[in-house]
């Protein structure tokens, strides 16, 4: 049976047809609209396009936000327009097939546990670094949701009191310092103190600092741009701080680092591991979690996990 997984992120909506073995057979992508009706239109149109080419039986939505325990409603999504929205039922009525919601990081964790980097792990945490940070906790293969279905929201743990403003309404959240968005913000701060230390980054941004994105910074760092390398080092430091916090709270055997930013892991992950090992409580006197990158790259983990959940939910 084929099902569709849809990764509904703050930047893009990406839908894919997935088989029972976790293979993504076909995909469709669209920009994420900023209003409820337009966003649901974009999701439905993507699924309908795939359903025209494949016989699909159910849909799973991997959502960057708080999902109710019955997987029908989005309570709150920092990077999306939904607030207390009955998303699953509205899209089900339009498509005429079962629709289930899941937090995007939970979806990715399910995929990595079944087909990727978390296979066999009894206690694992997934950290999905993209526009923001999503996170999931797996205990013996089962997703831990907390009392109200929203745990663990690690990206919005406050790391810096009165720090950078966050779309969640607070300041200083971890994802404001460790994400693709954060990478661009760090670079802009560095540029403000030392404008255009290298022509590489200036060229990539066509001389306009406000065109800088996390992807541009990563590309410049790979090409040896010193300012971009400094920004990547800051990302590594904040990732190491977050890994130490995860170890102190959950003591997992494994942390899987996924999301779009993980595609640039060679630029920061070793440094993040070293920082984590130095700052974790009891450093030098406790076992350290293994830190691995996700095996289902890019958006595939969210799509595959959501499609798996839809297959079983149906």
C-alpha positions in Angstrom: 0.0 0.0 0.0 1.3 3.4 -1.0 0.8 6.4 1.3 1.7 10.1 1.1 3.9 11.9 3.6 3.8 15.7 3.6 6.6 17.7 5.4 5.0 21.0 6.3 7.9 23.3 7.1 8.3 27.0 7.7 9.8 27.4 4.2 8.5 24.6 2.0 5.7 22.1 1.7 7.1 18.8 0.3 5.0 15.8 -0.3 6.1 12.3 -1.3 4.7 8.9 -2.2 6.2 6.2 0.1 6.1 2.5 -0.1 6.1 0.0 2.8 9.9 -0.3 2.6 10.4 3.4 3.2 11.3 4.3 -0.4 10.2 7.7 -1.7 8.8 7.1 -5.2 7.7 10.6 -6.2 7.8 14.1 -4.7 6.2 17.5 -5.2 7.4 20.7 -3.6 5.7 24.2 -3.0 6.5 27.3 -1.0 4.8 27.5 2.4 2.0 30.1 2.3 1.5 32.3 5.3 -2.3 31.9 5.7 -4.4 28.9 6.8 -6.6 28.4 3.7 -3.7 29.0 1.3 -1.5 26.5 3.2 -4.2 23.8 3.2 -4.7 24.5 -0.5 -1.0 23.9 -1.1 -1.0 20.7 0.8 -4.2 19.4 -0.9 -2.9 20.3 -4.4 0.4 18.5 -3.7 -1.4 15.3 -2.6 -3.8 15.5 -5.5 -1.0 15.8 -8.0 0.7 12.7 -6.5 -2.6 10.8 -6.3 -3.1 11.4 -10.1 0.1 9.5 -10.7 -0.1 6.8 -8.0 -2.8 4.9 -6.1 -2.5 6.2 -2.6 -4.6 5.2 0.5 -3.8 7.7 3.2 -1.9 10.9 4.1 0.3 11.8 7.0 1.3 15.4 7.7 4.6 16.1 9.4 3.9 19.5 11.0 6.4 21.9 12.6 4.2 22.6 15.6 2.2 21.3 18.6 -0.2 18.5 17.6 -3.0 17.2 19.8 -2.8 13.7 21.2 -5.5 12.4 18.9 -3.4 13.7 15.9 -6.3 15.8 14.5 -5.6 19.4 15.4 -2.6 21.8 15.4 -2.5 23.7 18.6 0.3 26.1 17.8 3.1 26.3 15.1 5.7 29.0 15.6 6.6 29.1 11.9 3.1 28.4 10.5 -0.3 30.2 10.6 -2.3 27.4 12.3 -3.7 28.1 15.8 -6.0 25.5 17.4 -6.8 24.4 13.8 -8.7 21.1 12.9 -6.2 20.6 10.0 -6.6 16.8 9.6 -10.4 16.9 9.3 -10.4 19.9 6.9 -7.9 18.2 4.6 -9.6 14.8 4.9 -12.9 16.3 3.7 -11.2 17.8 0.7 -9.1 14.7 -0.3 -11.6 12.0 0.6 -9.0 9.8 2.3 -7.7 9.4 5.9 -5.4 12.1 7.1 -3.3 12.1 10.3 -1.0 14.7 11.8 2.3 14.2 13.6 5.0 16.6 14.8 7.7 16.8 12.1 10.5 15.7 14.4 8.5 12.7 15.7 7.9 11.7 12.0 11.6 12.0 11.3 12.4 9.9 14.4 10.0 7.2 13.3 11.7 7.0 9.9 15.3 7.0 11.4 14.3 4.3 13.9 12.8 2.0 11.2 15.1 2.7 8.3 18.0 4.9 9.3 20.5 6.0 12.0 18.4 5.1 15.1 17.8 1.5 14.2 18.2 -0.7 17.3 18.6 2.2 19.8 16.7 1.9 23.0 17.0 5.5 24.1 17.5 8.1 21.3 16.9 11.8 20.7 16.5 13.3 17.3 17.4 16.9 16.7 16.2 18.3 13.4 18.0 21.5 12.5 16.4 23.5 9.7 14.5 26.8 9.8 14.3 26.2 13.5 14.9 23.1 15.7 12.5 20.2 16.0 13.2 17.4 18.5 11.9 13.9 19.4 12.5 11.4 22.1 12.4 7.6 21.4 12.1 5.1 24.3 12.4 1.5 23.0 11.1 2.6 19.6 8.1 4.5 21.0 7.6 8.2 20.7 7.4 10.0 24.0 4.8 12.8 23.7 4.3 14.0 27.3 1.0 14.6 29.0 -0.4 16.8 26.3 1.3 15.6 23.2 3.9 18.4 22.8 7.1 17.0 24.3 10.0 17.5 23.9 10.2 21.1 22.5 13.9 21.5 22.9 14.3 24.2 20.2 12.4 26.6 22.5 14.4 25.9 25.6 15.7 29.3 26.6 19.5 29.3 26.3 20.1 33.1 26.4 18.0 35.3 28.7 16.8 38.3 26.8 18.5 36.9 23.7 17.4 37.0 20.1 13.6 37.2 19.5 11.9 34.0 18.5 8.7 33.5 16.5 7.3 31.6 19.4 7.0 34.9 21.3 9.9 34.5 23.6 13.6 35.5 23.5 16.8 33.5 23.6 15.5 30.1 22.4 18.1 27.5 21.4 17.0 27.5 17.8 17.7 31.3 17.5 21.4 30.3 17.9 21.5 26.8 16.3 19.6 26.6 13.0 19.8 27.8 9.4 18.0 31.0 10.4 20.5 31.4 13.3 23.4 30.9 11.0 22.3 33.8 8.8 21.7 36.0 11.9 25.1 35.2 13.3 26.7 36.1 10.0 24.9 39.4 9.9 26.1 40.2 13.4 29.6 39.4 12.5 29.3 41.6 9.3 28.1 44.5 11.4 31.3 44.5 13.4 33.7 43.6 10.5 32.1 44.3 7.1 33.0 42.0 4.3 36.1 40.3 5.6 36.1 38.2 2.5 34.9 38.8 -1.1 33.5 35.3 -1.3 30.5 35.9 1.0 30.0 39.4 -0.5 29.9 37.8 -4.0 27.5 35.1 -2.9 25.1 37.7 -1.5 25.6 40.1 -4.4 26.8 42.7 -2.0 23.5 42.8 -0.1 23.9 41.4 3.5 20.2 40.9 3.8 20.3 38.3 1.0 22.4 36.0 3.2 20.9 32.6 4.1 22.2 29.7 6.1 22.8 27.9 2.8 25.0 30.7 1.5 27.0 30.8 4.7 27.6 27.1 4.5 28.7 27.3 0.9 31.1 30.2 1.7 32.5 28.2 4.6 33.2 25.2 2.4 35.0 27.6 0.1 37.2 28.9 2.9 35.5 32.3 3.7 36.9 33.3 7.1 33.8 35.1 8.3 31.5 32.2 7.3 33.9 29.8 9.1 33.5 31.9 12.3 29.7 31.7 11.9 29.8 27.9 11.5 32.0 27.7 14.6 29.3 29.6 16.6 26.7 27.2 15.3 28.9 24.3 16.4 29.3 25.8 19.9 25.6 26.2 20.4 24.9 22.7 19.1 27.5 21.4 21.6 25.7 23.4 24.4 22.3 21.9 23.3 23.8 18.4 23.2 25.0 18.8 26.8 21.6 19.9 27.8 20.0 16.9 26.1 22.5 14.5 27.9 21.8 16.1 31.3 18.0 15.8 30.9 17.6 12.5 29.0 20.9 10.6 29.1 20.3 9.0 25.7 22.6 6.5 24.2 22.3 8.2 20.8 21.5 11.6 19.4 20.6 11.8 15.7 21.2 15.2 14.1 19.0 15.7 11.0 17.2 18.5 9.1 18.5 20.5 6.2 21.4 22.0 8.2 22.8 18.5 8.8 23.7 18.3 5.1 26.6 20.6 6.1 27.6 18.5 9.2 31.3 18.1 8.1 31.6 21.9 8.8 30.5 21.8 12.4 29.6 18.4 13.9 33.1 17.3 15.1 33.5 20.7 16.8 30.1 20.4 18.4 30.9 16.9 19.7 34.1 18.2 21.3 32.3 21.1 22.9 29.6 18.8 24.2 32.2 16.5 25.8 33.7 19.5 27.6 30.6 21.1 29.0 28.3 18.2 29.8 27.8 17.7 33.6 30.3 15.2 34.9 32.5 15.6 31.9 35.2 12.9 31.9 33.3 10.8 34.4 30.3 9.5 32.4 29.6 7.8 29.1 28.8 10.1 26.3 26.0 9.7 23.8 26.9 8.7 20.3 26.2 11.6 17.9 25.2 10.6 14.4 23.8 12.4 11.4 20.5 11.2 10.0 20.7 8.7 7.2 17.4 9.8 5.5 18.7 13.1 4.1 17.0 16.4 3.6 13.2 16.3 4.0 12.9 12.6 3.4 12.8 11.6 7.0 9.7 13.7 7.8 8.0 12.4 4.6 8.8 8.8 5.2 7.9 8.9 8.9 4.6 10.6 8.2 3.7 8.2 5.5 4.5 5.2 7.8 2.3 6.7 10.5 -0.5 7.2 8.0 -0.2 3.6 6.8 -0.6 2.3 10.4 -3.2 4.9 11.5 -5.5 3.9 8.6 
